[in-house]
Amino acid sequence: MAKLKEVYQERVVPALMKRFGYKNGMEVPKLEKIVINMGLGEAIQNIKILDSAVQNLVRSQDRSL
């Protein structure tokens, strides 16, 4: 998760400051908690579904950074 925090500090904070005219980085809203919810009820019966979901989540995170 440290990678997400770095991206937030390096890319998002400056963009928010420019867009909303913040003069100080302390004015920019902070992220306290990020929750990702995936419905995996079928994973109880088939563990491969859970493995696939984890791989998809990791891939989508790598693409977004």
Rosetta blueprint (number, residue, H / E / L):
1 M L
2 A H
3 K H
4 L H
5 K H
6 E H
7 V H
8 Y H
9 Q H
10 E H
11 R H
12 V H
13 V H
14 P H
15 A H
16 L H
17 M H
18 K H
19 R H
20 F H
21 G L
22 Y L
23 K L
24 N L
25 G H
26 M H
27 E H
28 V L
29 P L
30 K L
31 L L
32 E L
33 K L
34 I L
35 V L
36 I L
37 N L
38 M L
39 G L
40 L L
41 G H
42 E H
43 A H
44 I H
45 Q L
46 N L
47 I H
48 K H
49 I H
50 L H
51 D H
52 S H
53 A H
54 V H
55 Q H
56 N H
57 L H
58 V H
59 R H
60 S H
61 Q H
62 D H
63 R H
64 S H
65 L L
